[in-house]
């Protein structure tokens, strides 16, 4: 007998139908969604790399006046810690608080940051906002000067000593933190790019250039003062970023101090040149000077100096004594001091010390000489 042939799907067709059955409509939609996300991520990465390339190119085109060695790290740090976010924080911190909420909020903040409420000048409910509380004045006599000799430096602010040292002749880069603080070698920055001048050119052959870095935490007294009898001659405002200056960040990121916004106050003291530098930091990023009300920091359209922005310079002839007000940080930041000194001068503090304004920074010369002889 003859069998009647059957006409059905081939083996290949059956396999294809079986494979298609595995993917429901919902699964196919999920697959399409994953593909779209992948395409968007790839496009975003390409755009980001393009921006990074242009950012690095700008630094090269302007001649890299600040000696930036880690442009890629700075680029991605700017994405996370942008100036706009700091301005928003500043706006929020300036909002007036209800009177009933002021005392409990400020006490909670003081408990979290270690701020000393016993030394503030006014009752807590007199401070209208967090910004006013951050920039609070202290009671008279809360910060006595330990020495007012013109040949002595005192600490210009409250904070922690995070670096001390002497800059060698021919040295072009300086460490941001002492290795004993950070546990690693730490980031560095270019000396002349930071100050806007090369201090070694004016250094007397028999002198040395000492430097100190003091970090102000959010709970510290935020005003800064003259460390000695200081004759201010010039102020240079460097528009820049407002990246964090906390120890983990400063130990990991090169060029942090030259990238951040700062005001370089240059002049003379008993032994020659003296440079006093308030450095802005993340959140608010504001610096105010007690003797100059035209200074505006962290402005919307300002261009960072290291990417081609202009250094704003003004001449002064202001004389300051130990403890005279110099300015205020709107939030915690850093003071960097560099000054010419005789070879016999020594530090009165050590790295890691918590200091208050008026505490001895350098030993009186007679004591320093005696210590050296011993």
C-alpha positions in Angstrom: 0.0 0.0 0.0 1.0 3.5 -0.6 1.3 5.8 2.4 -0.1 9.2 2.1 2.6 11.8 2.6 2.1 14.4 5.4 3.1 18.0 5.0 4.1 19.5 8.3 6.8 21.8 9.6 10.4 20.8 9.1 12.8 20.0 11.9 14.4 23.4 11.5 11.0 25.1 11.7 10.1 23.2 14.8 13.3 24.2 16.5 12.7 27.8 15.6 9.2 27.7 16.9 10.4 26.1 20.1 13.1 28.8 20.6 10.6 31.6 20.0 8.3 30.1 22.5 10.9 30.6 25.2 10.7 34.4 24.8 7.3 35.7 25.7 6.2 39.2 24.7 7.1 40.4 28.2 10.6 39.0 28.0 11.2 40.5 24.7 10.2 43.9 26.0 12.6 43.5 28.9 15.4 42.6 26.5 14.6 45.7 24.4 14.7 47.8 27.6 18.0 46.5 28.6 19.4 47.2 25.1 18.1 50.8 25.3 19.7 51.3 28.7 23.0 49.9 27.3 22.8 52.2 24.3 22.1 55.2 26.6 25.0 54.3 28.9 27.4 53.9 26.0 26.3 57.3 24.5 26.6 58.9 28.0 30.1 57.5 28.4 31.1 58.8 24.9 29.8 62.2 25.7 31.5 62.2 29.1 34.8 61.2 27.6 34.4 64.0 25.1 33.9 66.6 27.8 36.9 65.2 29.7 39.0 65.5 26.6 38.0 69.1 26.0 38.6 69.9 29.7 42.1 68.5 29.5 42.6 70.4 26.3 41.6 73.7 27.8 44.2 73.3 30.6 46.8 72.6 28.0 45.8 75.5 25.7 46.0 78.1 28.5 49.5 76.8 29.4 48.6 75.1 32.6 49.5 78.1 34.8 48.6 76.2 38.0 50.8 73.1 37.3 47.8 70.7 37.3 49.1 67.1 37.1 45.8 65.2 37.6 43.2 66.9 35.3 41.1 63.7 34.9 40.7 63.3 38.6 39.8 67.0 39.0 37.3 66.7 36.1 35.3 63.8 37.8 35.6 65.5 41.2 34.0 68.6 39.7 31.1 66.4 38.5 30.4 65.3 42.0 31.3 68.4 44.0 30.1 71.2 41.6 30.0 74.9 42.5 26.2 75.0 41.9 25.6 72.5 44.6 27.6 74.6 47.0 25.7 77.7 46.1 22.4 75.9 46.7 23.7 74.8 50.1 24.7 78.4 50.9 21.2 79.5 50.0 19.6 76.9 52.2 21.9 77.7 55.1 21.0 81.4 54.9 17.2 80.7 55.3 15.8 82.2 58.4 14.8 79.5 61.0 11.7 79.7 63.2 12.7 81.1 66.6 11.4 78.0 68.4 13.5 75.7 66.3 16.8 77.6 66.6 18.1 76.4 70.0 17.3 72.7 69.5 18.7 72.6 66.0 21.9 74.4 67.0 22.4 72.2 70.0 21.9 69.1 67.8 24.5 70.5 65.4 26.9 71.3 68.2 26.6 67.8 69.6 27.3 66.3 66.1 30.3 68.5 65.3 31.8 69.2 68.7 31.1 73.0 68.6 31.6 74.7 72.0 28.4 76.6 72.9 29.8 78.0 76.1 32.0 80.5 74.3 29.5 82.0 71.8 28.7 85.7 72.3 24.9 85.7 71.9 22.0 83.3 73.0 21.3 80.6 70.5 17.9 81.9 69.4 19.6 85.2 68.4 21.1 83.5 65.3 18.6 83.7 62.5 20.1 80.9 60.3 22.7 78.2 60.3 24.9 80.6 58.3 24.9 83.1 61.2 25.6 80.3 63.6 28.6 79.1 61.5 30.1 82.5 61.4 29.4 83.4 65.0 31.6 85.7 67.1 33.0 84.7 70.4 32.9 86.2 73.8 35.5 88.8 74.6 38.6 87.1 75.9 37.7 83.7 74.6 40.9 83.6 72.4 43.8 85.3 74.3 47.1 85.8 72.5 49.9 83.6 73.9 52.5 86.0 72.6 52.4 89.3 70.7 56.0 89.8 69.9 56.5 90.9 66.3 58.9 88.0 65.8 56.4 85.4 66.8 53.6 83.7 64.8 50.4 82.6 66.5 47.7 80.3 65.0 45.3 82.5 62.9 42.3 80.3 63.5 40.8 77.3 65.3 41.5 73.9 63.6 43.8 71.0 63.3 47.4 71.2 62.2 47.6 68.9 59.1 50.9 69.9 57.7 54.1 71.8 58.8 57.4 72.1 57.1 60.1 74.0 55.4 60.1 74.4 51.6 63.6 73.7 50.2 65.2 75.9 47.7 64.4 74.6 44.2 61.4 72.7 45.5 58.4 73.4 43.1 55.7 71.2 44.6 54.4 71.0 48.2 52.4 68.3 50.0 48.9 69.1 51.0 48.9 66.9 54.1 51.6 65.4 56.3 52.0 61.7 55.6 51.5 61.0 59.4 48.0 62.5 59.1 46.9 60.8 55.9 48.7 57.5 56.2 49.9 57.8 52.6 52.2 60.1 50.7 49.3 62.4 49.9 48.5 64.9 47.1 50.8 67.8 46.1 50.4 71.2 44.5 52.6 73.6 42.6 54.0 76.4 44.9 54.1 79.2 42.3 50.7 78.2 40.9 49.1 78.3 44.3 50.5 81.8 45.3 50.6 83.4 41.9 54.3 84.2 42.6 57.5 82.3 43.2 58.5 83.1 46.8 61.9 81.6 46.3 63.0 84.5 44.1 62.6 86.9 47.1 63.9 84.5 49.8 67.0 85.9 51.6 70.0 83.6 51.3 70.2 83.2 55.1 66.4 82.6 55.5 64.1 79.7 55.1 60.5 79.4 53.9 58.2 77.8 56.5 54.7 76.7 55.8 51.7 75.5 57.9 48.3 74.1 56.9 45.4 74.4 59.3 42.1 72.5 58.6 38.9 74.0 60.0 36.2 71.4 60.6 32.4 72.3 60.5 32.3 72.6 64.3 35.2 75.1 64.6 35.1 78.8 65.1 35.0 80.0 61.4 36.6 83.5 61.7 40.3 83.9 61.0 42.7 86.5 62.3 46.2 88.0 61.8 48.9 85.6 63.1 51.5 88.4 63.7 52.3 92.0 63.0 51.5 91.8 59.3 51.7 94.5 56.7 49.4 93.5 53.8 50.5 94.7 50.4 48.5 92.7 47.9 45.5 90.4 47.6 45.0 88.0 44.8 41.6 86.4 44.3 41.8 83.1 42.4 38.4 82.0 41.2 38.2 78.2 41.2 36.5 75.0 42.3 35.0 74.3 45.8 36.2 70.7 46.2 36.3 69.1 49.7 39.5 69.7 51.7 38.8 67.1 54.3 41.8 64.8 55.0 40.8 61.7 52.9 40.2 63.9 49.9 43.3 66.0 50.3 45.5 62.9 50.6 44.1 61.4 47.5 43.7 64.3 45.0 46.7 66.2 43.6 46.4 69.9 42.9 43.4 70.4 45.2 44.7 73.6 46.7 45.6 75.1 43.3 42.2 74.1 41.8 40.1 75.5 44.7 39.0 79.1 45.0 41.3 81.1 47.3 42.5 84.5 48.3 46.2 85.0 48.6 47.1 87.8 51.0 50.7 88.7 50.5 52.8 91.2 52.5 55.6 91.3 55.0 56.3 90.6 58.7 59.4 90.9 60.9 61.6 88.6 58.8 60.4 89.2 55.3 57.7 88.0 53.0 54.5 86.4 54.4 51.6 84.8 52.4 48.3 84.1 54.2 45.9 82.0 52.1 42.2 81.2 53.0 41.2 78.3 50.7 37.5 77.7 50.0 35.9 74.3 50.2 32.8 72.3 49.3 29.4 73.5 50.7 28.8 77.3 50.5 32.4 77.9 49.3 32.3 81.5 50.7 35.2 83.7 51.9 34.6 87.1 53.3 37.3 89.6 54.2 36.9 92.0 57.2 38.6 94.9 55.4 37.2 94.4 51.8 33.5 94.1 51.2 33.8 93.9 47.4 35.1 90.3 47.3 32.7 87.8 45.9 33.6 84.1 45.9 31.9 81.1 44.3 30.1 83.2 41.6 27.9 81.7 39.0 29.9 82.5 35.8 33.4 82.8 37.2 36.1 80.8 35.3 38.7 78.9 37.3 42.2 80.3 37.0 43.6 77.0 36.1 41.3 76.8 33.1 42.0 80.3 31.9 40.2 82.5 34.4 41.6 85.9 35.5 43.4 86.5 38.8 41.8 89.5 40.4 44.5 91.6 42.1 44.2 94.6 44.4 46.9 96.5 46.2 46.6 97.3 49.9 48.6 99.1 52.6 46.9 97.6 55.7 48.7 97.0 59.0 47.4 94.2 61.2 48.4 93.2 64.8 48.2 89.8 66.4 44.6 88.7 66.5 43.1 91.4 64.3 40.2 90.2 62.2 41.1 89.2 58.7 38.0 87.4 57.4 35.4 84.6 57.8 34.7 81.3 56.2 31.0 80.6 55.5 31.8 76.9 56.3 34.8 74.9 57.3 37.9 75.1 55.1 41.7 75.5 55.3 44.2 78.2 56.0 47.7 77.9 54.4 50.5 80.1 55.6 53.9 80.5 54.0 56.4 82.9 55.5 60.1 83.8 55.5 61.9 83.0 58.8 65.4 82.8 60.2 67.1 79.4 60.3 66.8 79.3 64.1 63.0 79.5 64.1 61.1 76.3 65.2 57.5 75.3 65.4 55.6 75.4 68.7 53.1 72.9 67.5 53.1 69.4 65.9 51.1 67.8 63.1 47.8 66.5 64.5 47.5 69.1 67.2 44.1 70.8 67.7 44.7 74.5 68.1 42.8 77.6 68.8 43.3 81.1 67.5 46.0 82.8 69.4 47.9 79.6 70.3 51.6 79.8 69.6 52.5 78.6 66.1 56.3 79.3 66.3 58.5 79.3 69.3 59.8 82.7 70.5 63.3 83.0 69.1 65.2 82.8 72.4 63.4 79.6 73.3 63.9 78.2 69.8 67.7 79.0 70.1 67.9 77.4 73.5 66.1 74.3 72.3 68.4 74.0 69.4 71.5 74.3 71.6 70.2 71.6 74.0 
